[in-house]
């Protein structure tokens, strides 16, 4: 089963960001951090071609997700059909959180 647990709002974010900053930038007052042990895959075409990503942060924006990859520091955007499924990402939106949020 996939973790759906929220992470404490005091979890450190990059470059001095807070979850409040993320909510303001995204205009999503419900944005929240998820447990980074949630499985995340880069699945650009088909689920059977997906590649697991090593993630240290996940932000939930009411159904869209940004997940930061440990290996390259980039933010990957994705979604999932239900809260108990892994997050399937389609692309990287770079290593800058504000740019990734602006692309939601």
CNS distance restraints for C-alpha pairs under 8 A (distance, minus, plus):
assign (resid   1 and name CA) (resid  84 and name CA) 6.39 0.50 0.50
assign (resid   1 and name CA) (resid  85 and name CA) 7.85 0.50 0.50
assign (resid   2 and name CA) (resid  38 and name CA) 5.90 0.50 0.50
assign (resid   2 and name CA) (resid  39 and name CA) 6.99 0.50 0.50
assign (resid   2 and name CA) (resid  83 and name CA) 7.80 0.50 0.50
assign (resid   2 and name CA) (resid  84 and name CA) 4.98 0.50 0.50
assign (resid   2 and name CA) (resid  85 and name CA) 6.05 0.50 0.50
assign (resid   2 and name CA) (resid  86 and name CA) 6.64 0.50 0.50
assign (resid   3 and name CA) (resid  35 and name CA) 6.70 0.50 0.50
assign (resid   3 and name CA) (resid  37 and name CA) 6.99 0.50 0.50
assign (resid   3 and name CA) (resid  38 and name CA) 5.40 0.50 0.50
assign (resid   3 and name CA) (resid  84 and name CA) 6.87 0.50 0.50
assign (resid   4 and name CA) (resid  34 and name CA) 6.91 0.50 0.50
assign (resid   4 and name CA) (resid  35 and name CA) 6.95 0.50 0.50
assign (resid   4 and name CA) (resid  38 and name CA) 7.33 0.50 0.50
assign (resid   4 and name CA) (resid  83 and name CA) 6.18 0.50 0.50
assign (resid   4 and name CA) (resid  84 and name CA) 6.60 0.50 0.50
assign (resid   5 and name CA) (resid  34 and name CA) 6.20 0.50 0.50
assign (resid   5 and name CA) (resid  35 and name CA) 5.78 0.50 0.50
assign (resid   6 and name CA) (resid  32 and name CA) 7.09 0.50 0.50
assign (resid   6 and name CA) (resid  33 and name CA) 5.93 0.50 0.50
assign (resid   6 and name CA) (resid  34 and name CA) 4.69 0.50 0.50
assign (resid   6 and name CA) (resid  35 and name CA) 5.94 0.50 0.50
assign (resid   7 and name CA) (resid  11 and name CA) 6.94 0.50 0.50
assign (resid   7 and name CA) (resid  32 and name CA) 7.72 0.50 0.50
assign (resid   7 and name CA) (resid  33 and name CA) 5.31 0.50 0.50
assign (resid   7 and name CA) (resid  34 and name CA) 5.22 0.50 0.50
assign (resid   7 and name CA) (resid  35 and name CA) 5.50 0.50 0.50
assign (resid   8 and name CA) (resid  33 and name CA) 7.36 0.50 0.50
assign (resid   9 and name CA) (resid  18 and name CA) 7.90 0.50 0.50
assign (resid   9 and name CA) (resid  19 and name CA) 6.21 0.50 0.50
assign (resid   9 and name CA) (resid  32 and name CA) 7.44 0.50 0.50
assign (resid   9 and name CA) (resid  33 and name CA) 6.98 0.50 0.50
assign (resid  10 and name CA) (resid  18 and name CA) 7.57 0.50 0.50
assign (resid  10 and name CA) (resid  19 and name CA) 7.77 0.50 0.50
assign (resid  12 and name CA) (resid  16 and name CA) 7.85 0.50 0.50
assign (resid  12 and name CA) (resid  17 and name CA) 7.71 0.50 0.50
assign (resid  12 and name CA) (resid  18 and name CA) 7.27 0.50 0.50
assign (resid  13 and name CA) (resid  17 and name CA) 5.29 0.50 0.50
assign (resid  13 and name CA) (resid  18 and name CA) 6.15 0.50 0.50
assign (resid  13 and name CA) (resid  19 and name CA) 7.68 0.50 0.50
assign (resid  13 and name CA) (resid  57 and name CA) 7.85 0.50 0.50
assign (resid  14 and name CA) (resid  97 and name CA) 7.87 0.50 0.50
assign (resid  17 and name CA) (resid  21 and name CA) 5.98 0.50 0.50
assign (resid  17 and name CA) (resid  22 and name CA) 7.09 0.50 0.50
assign (resid  18 and name CA) (resid  22 and name CA) 6.45 0.50 0.50
assign (resid  19 and name CA) (resid  23 and name CA) 6.15 0.50 0.50
assign (resid  19 and name CA) (resid  31 and name CA) 7.57 0.50 0.50
assign (resid  19 and name CA) (resid  32 and name CA) 7.00 0.50 0.50
assign (resid  19 and name CA) (resid  33 and name CA) 7.71 0.50 0.50
assign (resid  20 and name CA) (resid  24 and name CA) 6.21 0.50 0.50
assign (resid  21 and name CA) (resid  25 and name CA) 6.07 0.50 0.50
assign (resid  22 and name CA) (resid  26 and name CA) 6.01 0.50 0.50
assign (resid  22 and name CA) (resid  31 and name CA) 7.32 0.50 0.50
assign (resid  22 and name CA) (resid 101 and name CA) 7.89 0.50 0.50
assign (resid  23 and name CA) (resid  27 and name CA) 5.61 0.50 0.50
assign (resid  23 and name CA) (resid  28 and name CA) 5.05 0.50 0.50
assign (resid  23 and name CA) (resid  29 and name CA) 5.14 0.50 0.50
assign (resid  23 and name CA) (resid  30 and name CA) 7.13 0.50 0.50
assign (resid  23 and name CA) (resid  31 and name CA) 5.65 0.50 0.50
assign (resid  24 and name CA) (resid  28 and name CA) 6.83 0.50 0.50
assign (resid  24 and name CA) (resid  29 and name CA) 7.17 0.50 0.50
assign (resid  25 and name CA) (resid  98 and name CA) 7.41 0.50 0.50
assign (resid  25 and name CA) (resid 101 and name CA) 7.13 0.50 0.50
assign (resid  25 and name CA) (resid 102 and name CA) 7.74 0.50 0.50
assign (resid  26 and name CA) (resid 101 and name CA) 5.98 0.50 0.50
assign (resid  26 and name CA) (resid 102 and name CA) 6.98 0.50 0.50
assign (resid  26 and name CA) (resid 104 and name CA) 7.82 0.50 0.50
assign (resid  28 and name CA) (resid  61 and name CA) 6.65 0.50 0.50
assign (resid  28 and name CA) (resid  62 and name CA) 7.72 0.50 0.50
assign (resid  30 and name CA) (resid  61 and name CA) 7.00 0.50 0.50
assign (resid  30 and name CA) (resid  62 and name CA) 6.83 0.50 0.50
assign (resid  31 and name CA) (resid  59 and name CA) 6.79 0.50 0.50
assign (resid  31 and name CA) (resid  60 and name CA) 5.51 0.50 0.50
assign (resid  31 and name CA) (resid  61 and name CA) 4.73 0.50 0.50
assign (resid  31 and name CA) (resid  62 and name CA) 6.59 0.50 0.50
assign (resid  32 and name CA) (resid  59 and name CA) 5.65 0.50 0.50
assign (resid  32 and name CA) (resid  60 and name CA) 5.28 0.50 0.50
assign (resid  32 and name CA) (resid  61 and name CA) 6.96 0.50 0.50
assign (resid  33 and name CA) (resid  57 and name CA) 7.43 0.50 0.50
assign (resid  33 and name CA) (resid  58 and name CA) 5.72 0.50 0.50
assign (resid  33 and name CA) (resid  59 and name CA) 4.56 0.50 0.50
assign (resid  33 and name CA) (resid  60 and name CA) 6.07 0.50 0.50
assign (resid  34 and name CA) (resid  38 and name CA) 7.57 0.50 0.50
assign (resid  34 and name CA) (resid  57 and name CA) 7.47 0.50 0.50
assign (resid  34 and name CA) (resid  58 and name CA) 5.34 0.50 0.50
assign (resid  34 and name CA) (resid  59 and name CA) 6.07 0.50 0.50
assign (resid  34 and name CA) (resid  60 and name CA) 6.67 0.50 0.50
assign (resid  35 and name CA) (resid  57 and name CA) 7.68 0.50 0.50
assign (resid  35 and name CA) (resid  58 and name CA) 7.00 0.50 0.50
assign (resid  36 and name CA) (resid  55 and name CA) 6.11 0.50 0.50
assign (resid  36 and name CA) (resid  56 and name CA) 5.40 0.50 0.50
assign (resid  36 and name CA) (resid  57 and name CA) 5.38 0.50 0.50
assign (resid  36 and name CA) (resid  58 and name CA) 5.85 0.50 0.50
assign (resid  37 and name CA) (resid  55 and name CA) 7.58 0.50 0.50
assign (resid  38 and name CA) (resid  86 and name CA) 6.57 0.50 0.50
assign (resid  38 and name CA) (resid  87 and name CA) 7.64 0.50 0.50
assign (resid  39 and name CA) (resid  52 and name CA) 7.45 0.50 0.50
assign (resid  39 and name CA) (resid  53 and name CA) 7.87 0.50 0.50
assign (resid  39 and name CA) (resid  86 and name CA) 4.92 0.50 0.50
assign (resid  39 and name CA) (resid  87 and name CA) 6.37 0.50 0.50
assign (resid  40 and name CA) (resid  52 and name CA) 6.01 0.50 0.50
assign (resid  40 and name CA) (resid  53 and name CA) 5.67 0.50 0.50
assign (resid  40 and name CA) (resid  54 and name CA) 7.70 0.50 0.50
assign (resid  40 and name CA) (resid  55 and name CA) 7.28 0.50 0.50
assign (resid  40 and name CA) (resid  67 and name CA) 7.69 0.50 0.50
assign (resid  40 and name CA) (resid  86 and name CA) 5.64 0.50 0.50
assign (resid  40 and name CA) (resid  87 and name CA) 4.70 0.50 0.50
assign (resid  40 and name CA) (resid  88 and name CA) 6.00 0.50 0.50
assign (resid  40 and name CA) (resid  89 and name CA) 7.22 0.50 0.50
assign (resid  41 and name CA) (resid  50 and name CA) 5.77 0.50 0.50
assign (resid  41 and name CA) (resid  51 and name CA) 5.25 0.50 0.50
assign (resid  41 and name CA) (resid  52 and name CA) 4.31 0.50 0.50
assign (resid  41 and name CA) (resid  53 and name CA) 5.38 0.50 0.50
assign (resid  41 and name CA) (resid  86 and name CA) 7.35 0.50 0.50
assign (resid  41 and name CA) (resid  87 and name CA) 6.28 0.50 0.50
assign (resid  41 and name CA) (resid  88 and name CA) 5.02 0.50 0.50
assign (resid  41 and name CA) (resid  89 and name CA) 5.95 0.50 0.50
assign (resid  42 and name CA) (resid  50 and name CA) 5.35 0.50 0.50
assign (resid  42 and name CA) (resid  51 and name CA) 5.12 0.50 0.50
assign (resid  42 and name CA) (resid  52 and name CA) 6.31 0.50 0.50
assign (resid  42 and name CA) (resid  53 and name CA) 6.60 0.50 0.50
assign (resid  42 and name CA) (resid  76 and name CA) 7.97 0.50 0.50
assign (resid  42 and name CA) (resid  88 and name CA) 5.96 0.50 0.50
assign (resid  42 and name CA) (resid  89 and name CA) 4.77 0.50 0.50
assign (resid  42 and name CA) (resid  90 and name CA) 5.98 0.50 0.50
assign (resid  42 and name CA) (resid  91 and name CA) 7.21 0.50 0.50
assign (resid  43 and name CA) (resid  47 and name CA) 5.76 0.50 0.50
assign (resid  43 and name CA) (resid  49 and name CA) 6.25 0.50 0.50
assign (resid  43 and name CA) (resid  50 and name CA) 4.16 0.50 0.50
assign (resid  43 and name CA) (resid  51 and name CA) 6.49 0.50 0.50
assign (resid  43 and name CA) (resid  88 and name CA) 5.77 0.50 0.50
assign (resid  43 and name CA) (resid  89 and name CA) 5.71 0.50 0.50
assign (resid  43 and name CA) (resid  90 and name CA) 5.62 0.50 0.50
assign (resid  44 and name CA) (resid  49 and name CA) 7.75 0.50 0.50
assign (resid  44 and name CA) (resid  50 and name CA) 7.19 0.50 0.50
assign (resid  44 and name CA) (resid  89 and name CA) 7.07 0.50 0.50
assign (resid  44 and name CA) (resid  90 and name CA) 4.64 0.50 0.50
assign (resid  44 and name CA) (resid  91 and name CA) 6.87 0.50 0.50
assign (resid  45 and name CA) (resid  49 and name CA) 6.88 0.50 0.50
assign (resid  45 and name CA) (resid  50 and name CA) 7.93 0.50 0.50
assign (resid  45 and name CA) (resid  90 and name CA) 7.83 0.50 0.50
assign (resid  46 and name CA) (resid  50 and name CA) 6.83 0.50 0.50
assign (resid  53 and name CA) (resid  69 and name CA) 6.27 0.50 0.50
assign (resid  54 and name CA) (resid  69 and name CA) 5.51 0.50 0.50
assign (resid  54 and name CA) (resid  70 and name CA) 5.62 0.50 0.50
assign (resid  54 and name CA) (resid  71 and name CA) 6.75 0.50 0.50
assign (resid  55 and name CA) (resid  67 and name CA) 6.36 0.50 0.50
assign (resid  55 and name CA) (resid  68 and name CA) 5.51 0.50 0.50
assign (resid  55 and name CA) (resid  69 and name CA) 4.53 0.50 0.50
assign (resid  55 and name CA) (resid  70 and name CA) 5.48 0.50 0.50
assign (resid  56 and name CA) (resid  67 and name CA) 7.59 0.50 0.50
assign (resid  56 and name CA) (resid  68 and name CA) 6.02 0.50 0.50
assign (resid  56 and name CA) (resid  69 and name CA) 6.48 0.50 0.50
assign (resid  56 and name CA) (resid  70 and name CA) 6.04 0.50 0.50
assign (resid  57 and name CA) (resid  67 and name CA) 5.65 0.50 0.50
assign (resid  57 and name CA) (resid  68 and name CA) 5.29 0.50 0.50
assign (resid  57 and name CA) (resid  69 and name CA) 7.77 0.50 0.50
assign (resid  58 and name CA) (resid  65 and name CA) 6.74 0.50 0.50
assign (resid  58 and name CA) (resid  66 and name CA) 5.68 0.50 0.50
assign (resid  58 and name CA) (resid  67 and name CA) 4.33 0.50 0.50
assign (resid  58 and name CA) (resid  68 and name CA) 6.52 0.50 0.50
assign (resid  59 and name CA) (resid  65 and name CA) 5.58 0.50 0.50
assign (resid  59 and name CA) (resid  66 and name CA) 5.23 0.50 0.50
assign (resid  59 and name CA) (resid  67 and name CA) 6.44 0.50 0.50
assign (resid  60 and name CA) (resid  64 and name CA) 6.08 0.50 0.50
assign (resid  60 and name CA) (resid  65 and name CA) 4.70 0.50 0.50
assign (resid  60 and name CA) (resid  66 and name CA) 6.79 0.50 0.50
assign (resid  61 and name CA) (resid  65 and name CA) 5.82 0.50 0.50
assign (resid  61 and name CA) (resid  66 and name CA) 7.95 0.50 0.50
assign (resid  63 and name CA) (resid  79 and name CA) 6.19 0.50 0.50
assign (resid  63 and name CA) (resid  80 and name CA) 7.35 0.50 0.50
assign (resid  64 and name CA) (resid  77 and name CA) 7.05 0.50 0.50
assign (resid  64 and name CA) (resid  78 and name CA) 5.88 0.50 0.50
assign (resid  64 and name CA) (resid  79 and name CA) 5.02 0.50 0.50
assign (resid  64 and name CA) (resid  80 and name CA) 7.93 0.50 0.50
assign (resid  64 and name CA) (resid 104 and name CA) 7.52 0.50 0.50
assign (resid  65 and name CA) (resid  76 and name CA) 7.91 0.50 0.50
assign (resid  65 and name CA) (resid  77 and name CA) 5.53 0.50 0.50
assign (resid  65 and name CA) (resid  78 and name CA) 5.22 0.50 0.50
assign (resid  65 and name CA) (resid  79 and name CA) 5.83 0.50 0.50
assign (resid  65 and name CA) (resid  87 and name CA) 7.64 0.50 0.50
assign (resid  66 and name CA) (resid  75 and name CA) 5.88 0.50 0.50
assign (resid  66 and name CA) (resid  76 and name CA) 5.44 0.50 0.50
assign (resid  66 and name CA) (resid  77 and name CA) 4.68 0.50 0.50
assign (resid  66 and name CA) (resid  78 and name CA) 6.63 0.50 0.50
assign (resid  66 and name CA) (resid 100 and name CA) 7.58 0.50 0.50
assign (resid  66 and name CA) (resid 101 and name CA) 7.93 0.50 0.50
assign (resid  67 and name CA) (resid  75 and name CA) 5.37 0.50 0.50
assign (resid  67 and name CA) (resid  76 and name CA) 5.17 0.50 0.50
assign (resid  67 and name CA) (resid  77 and name CA) 6.54 0.50 0.50
assign (resid  67 and name CA) (resid  78 and name CA) 7.99 0.50 0.50
assign (resid  68 and name CA) (resid  73 and name CA) 6.06 0.50 0.50
assign (resid  68 and name CA) (resid  74 and name CA) 5.55 0.50 0.50
assign (resid  68 and name CA) (resid  75 and name CA) 4.41 0.50 0.50
assign (resid  68 and name CA) (resid  76 and name CA) 6.29 0.50 0.50
assign (resid  69 and name CA) (resid  73 and name CA) 5.19 0.50 0.50
assign (resid  69 and name CA) (resid  74 and name CA) 5.58 0.50 0.50
assign (resid  69 and name CA) (resid  75 and name CA) 6.42 0.50 0.50
assign (resid  69 and name CA) (resid  76 and name CA) 7.35 0.50 0.50
assign (resid  70 and name CA) (resid  74 and name CA) 7.87 0.50 0.50
assign (resid  73 and name CA) (resid  95 and name CA) 5.60 0.50 0.50
assign (resid  74 and name CA) (resid  92 and name CA) 6.30 0.50 0.50
assign (resid  74 and name CA) (resid  93 and name CA) 6.83 0.50 0.50
assign (resid  74 and name CA) (resid  94 and name CA) 4.90 0.50 0.50
assign (resid  74 and name CA) (resid  95 and name CA) 4.07 0.50 0.50
assign (resid  74 and name CA) (resid  96 and name CA) 7.46 0.50 0.50
assign (resid  75 and name CA) (resid  92 and name CA) 5.58 0.50 0.50
assign (resid  75 and name CA) (resid  93 and name CA) 5.51 0.50 0.50
assign (resid  75 and name CA) (resid  94 and name CA) 5.68 0.50 0.50
assign (resid  75 and name CA) (resid  95 and name CA) 5.78 0.50 0.50
assign (resid  75 and name CA) (resid  96 and name CA) 7.53 0.50 0.50
assign (resid  75 and name CA) (resid  97 and name CA) 7.04 0.50 0.50
assign (resid  75 and name CA) (resid 100 and name CA) 6.51 0.50 0.50
assign (resid  76 and name CA) (resid  89 and name CA) 6.04 0.50 0.50
assign (resid  76 and name CA) (resid  90 and name CA) 7.34 0.50 0.50
assign (resid  76 and name CA) (resid  91 and name CA) 5.61 0.50 0.50
assign (resid  76 and name CA) (resid  92 and name CA) 4.22 0.50 0.50
assign (resid  76 and name CA) (resid  93 and name CA) 5.89 0.50 0.50
assign (resid  76 and name CA) (resid  94 and name CA) 7.76 0.50 0.50
assign (resid  77 and name CA) (resid  89 and name CA) 5.18 0.50 0.50
assign (resid  77 and name CA) (resid  90 and name CA) 6.37 0.50 0.50
assign (resid  77 and name CA) (resid  91 and name CA) 6.02 0.50 0.50
assign (resid  77 and name CA) (resid  92 and name CA) 6.41 0.50 0.50
assign (resid  77 and name CA) (resid  93 and name CA) 7.01 0.50 0.50
assign (resid  77 and name CA) (resid 100 and name CA) 7.97 0.50 0.50
assign (resid  77 and name CA) (resid 104 and name CA) 7.96 0.50 0.50
assign (resid  78 and name CA) (resid  87 and name CA) 6.11 0.50 0.50
assign (resid  78 and name CA) (resid  88 and name CA) 5.18 0.50 0.50
assign (resid  78 and name CA) (resid  89 and name CA) 3.65 0.50 0.50
assign (resid  78 and name CA) (resid  90 and name CA) 5.90 0.50 0.50
assign (resid  78 and name CA) (resid  91 and name CA) 7.67 0.50 0.50
assign (resid  79 and name CA) (resid  87 and name CA) 5.38 0.50 0.50
assign (resid  79 and name CA) (resid  88 and name CA) 5.62 0.50 0.50
assign (resid  79 and name CA) (resid  89 and name CA) 6.50 0.50 0.50
assign (resid  80 and name CA) (resid  85 and name CA) 6.21 0.50 0.50
assign (resid  80 and name CA) (resid  86 and name CA) 6.39 0.50 0.50
assign (resid  80 and name CA) (resid  87 and name CA) 4.98 0.50 0.50
assign (resid  80 and name CA) (resid  88 and name CA) 6.19 0.50 0.50
assign (resid  81 and name CA) (resid  85 and name CA) 6.85 0.50 0.50
assign (resid  93 and name CA) (resid  99 and name CA) 7.21 0.50 0.50
assign (resid  93 and name CA) (resid 100 and name CA) 5.13 0.50 0.50
assign (resid  93 and name CA) (resid 103 and name CA) 7.49 0.50 0.50
assign (resid  94 and name CA) (resid  99 and name CA) 7.38 0.50 0.50
assign (resid  94 and name CA) (resid 100 and name CA) 6.62 0.50 0.50
assign (resid  95 and name CA) (resid 100 and name CA) 7.79 0.50 0.50
assign (resid  96 and name CA) (resid 100 and name CA) 6.34 0.50 0.50
assign (resid  97 and name CA) (resid 101 and name CA) 6.10 0.50 0.50
assign (resid  98 and name CA) (resid 102 and name CA) 6.13 0.50 0.50
assign (resid  99 and name CA) (resid 103 and name CA) 6.43 0.50 0.50
assign (resid 100 and name CA) (resid 104 and name CA) 6.88 0.50 0.50
